[in-house]
Amino acid sequence: ISKVGTALAWFGAVTEAITDTQKFLAKKGKDGSSEFVGPTSGWYSISRHPNYLAEILFWFGIFVGGAPTLQNNIAAWIMSLLGMSGIYSIMSNATKRLDGRQVENYGGQEKYEEWITSGVPLLVPTNLIRSIVPVLLSVGLAATLIKIVQLLAV
């Protein structure tokens, strides 16, 4: 279970880096613009806030990876679960706040409305077919980075 948690944490970290980079590149040089510039492709075609989803997955991976060390310590389980639910609550509320700001700033703009009405969910992807490419990219990159770390650790 530790390896599953480690892999999930890597997947979350890599996905967060990919989505933050994608967002940076889409908005580069457009600070303060009132025009919606995206991004709307890649991870943003399957989740409106994939960087927040990735953050949740990272911390969930840390939780899963560390679970075997908690053993029968009830206090450790309670604290870990409270921490995990706190992370989820923070990310979920941030998603709703950001989505509200986007509606205020970009509502009525054609590109934004097309993206919103195309069925892209707020946080968790629901279209498995559309999710294949972004997920495989993150998995491949995470697996490559894990292998590099393993080679460097020898």
N, C-alpha and C positions, 0 to 999 in steps of 0.2 A: 504494500500500500504506500510505502514511502516513495517508491519510484514513480507510482502513478501521480502522487501529489507533486513531486519534483517536476515531472513532465508537464503537468497542468500549470504549474507556476511559470515554467519557461514559456509555455504556449501563451499565457496571459501577458507576460512581459514583452515577448516578441510582437504579439498582436498590438499591444499598446504602442510600441515603438513604430510599427508600420502605420497605424491609424493616425498617430500624432504627426508623423512625417507627411502622410498623405494630406492631412488638414493644413499643415504648414505650407506645403507646396501649392495647394489650391488657393490659399489666401495671401501668399507672398506678394508684397507690394500693394495690397489692397486694403490696408488698415484704414479704418474709419469710413470705408465705403458703405453706402446704404443699399448697394446692389448685392443680391445673393450670388455668391460665387462657388458655392459647394463646400466640400466635395460631395459628389453623388454617385461615385463608382466604387469599385473594389469593396472593401468592408462597409462603406457607407451606402452601398446598394442593398445590403441585407440588414443593416441596423442604423438607425439615425444617430446613435451615440455609441459606436463600437469601442471607443477608447474607454468609456466608463464600464462597458461589459468586460473588456480585457482586464481592467483594474480589479473587478470582482473576481474574475477567474484566477488572477494571480494570487489574491489573498485566500481564495478557496483552496488553491493548490498548496499554499503554505500550511493551511489548516489540515488538509488531508495528509500531507507529508509528515506533519508533526504528530498526528493522531496516535500512532503507536507508542509514542513516548508518554502519553497521558495515562495509559494503563487504567488502573482502578481509582485514580485520584479524581474524585467527584468535583472538588473545587477547581482543578485545572480544566476539566471538561466544561464546567459552567462558565469560567472566565473565557475560555477559547470560543465557546458558542456565542457568548455575549459580544466578544470582539468581532466575530464573523457577522453577526446580525447588525452590529454597528456599522461595519464597512458597507454592507448591503444597503442599509438605510441611508447612509450618506450619499452613496452613488446613485441610488434610486431617486432621492430628493433633488440631487444636483441635475439629474437627467430631466426631471420635470421642470425645474427652474429654467434650465437652458432652452428647453423646448418652448416654454412660454415666451422667453426673450426672442427666440427666433420667429415665432408667430408675430410678435409685435414689430420686429424689425423688417421681416421679409414677407409677411402675409400679403397676398394679392399679387406678388411677383410671379410671373409665369414659370420660371425655372424652379422656384421653391415649391410652388403649388403642384407642379408635375411630380416632383420628388416625393412630396408628402402623400399625394393621392395615388402613387404607384404601389402602395401597399407595404412600404418599408416600415417595419415595426419600430417602436420607440427604443427598445433595448435588446431583447432576445430574438435572434433570427428565427423566422418561421418557414421560410422557403428553402427547403433542403437543396433543391437543384441549383438555385442561385447562390447558395452558400459554398458550393464545392470548391471553386477556385480560390476565394479568399482564405478559406479554412486550410486547404492544402498548402497554400503559400506559407501560412503561419506555422503549420506543422513541419513542413520541410525546413524552414529556417530555424525553428526551435531545435529540431533533431540535429541539424548541422552544428549549431552552437553547442549543444550538449556534447556532441562527439569531440569538438575542438577542446572544450574544457576538460574532457576525460583524457585526451591526448596530452594536454599541457600538464595535467596532474601527475603523469607518470614519471 
